[in-house]
Amino acid sequence: MGECSFKKLDMIRAHNMPSIETLLEELAFILREKKYDPLRYRGDDNLAYWVLRFLGADLIPVGDCDEKIPIDKLGFYRLADYDEYNVAHEPFMLVMVGKPTPLVKLYIEKRKPPFIWAKLEWYNPYSLSVKDRIAWQMIELSLDKCELSRYDGMIEVSSSNTGIALAALAAILGVDFKVLLPAFAPLENERILRLLGAEVERTSAGITTELIDKVRSEAMDKNLYHPDQFNNDANLLAHMRYTARELLIQLEHARVKPSKLVLLSGTSGTASAVSFLLTNYYHHDPPETFIVTPAPNEKIEGIRRLETGVKWLDKIGVEYKVVEVKRSEALEGIRLAAKINGIIPGVSGGAAISAIRKLYDNGVIQKKDNVVTIIPDTGFKYPHAIEKLVG
Ligand code: PLP
């Protein structure tokens, strides 16, 4: 008889990812029990690998393992990849250091509950936004499969942040990169993209499924790698493994049990991972999920209405309510965060703060609530929005 031992997950090569439905079902099971059952995966190393990778584990059990293993033994609560001294030996590794991004208790009324636990994603290095991790993960998975070297360049549709993160990585890797940027994206971001060496094409409309389909066929014709953040499961993987897991570990550390999640949706990657992870982890008393979208005919950078098509939100098995926010309200959300907390979120972060304020004013959020949100980027990137607020 052999015995049960543990191997580093990173030492194993990636194979094709199973369907996202299968992975989510297995993950829900593990998060609820907080135990991993090796017997469920005996004979299916590929599924075991991907389940553990999505879980953010750094070890995989090998050999004759018959007993369930608590997830802490697999490294679920360990932020193992991070260098505590914040040293990156390659620009490519910058995305891994200086983590986790901060979780900060904010207020909507000075020093009074309800408490808003906000994770500040502008502490990421390339795009100063929540998108660094997914850009890196989409590229890392392609490198695993040696996919990137087969292409003559890369192309992506982005409202700015994913484009900037990918442009930085493309510069590091020496890959040609073209980004399709919607007309409303700020000029400053276009300049940053150009500075990073990306080719920028402005699109007349916003980001639609037709546009994404058009880019997919352009990529095929010209042999370009199309990361496709809207459909690539590496997006959900990055948020599950990093953004959402970090958040959970930080909340546990702060002894905060979340009761309301107020989350933004662009591709739905962040919101789906965070809502899925926290709802299953706290399944005895799950938090309520609210998804923030722009009100009809309103533009808020980085987020979209759900009917424009989002891949993951309806696959995670969590019920949610939609909160609509106007652009003017999102700007007031920035002002509120600045005046009361001294922090300046971007326009979508302002929308999240404004949605929380609205839910509080309507009595849906109460003083006793611990509200969790993700602030995707910083208001320093939107000088026009700030100009509107202060003239
Ligand atoms: N806010 C900003 C500024 C963004 O750039 C994005 C994504 O592009 C989001 C929010 C939404 O994140 P997700 O695509 O994970 O739903």
Residues whose N, C-alpha, C, O or C-beta is under 5 A from the ligand:
A	BS01	PLP	N161 L264 S265 G266 T267 S268 G269 T270 A271 E301 G302 I303 S348 P376 D377
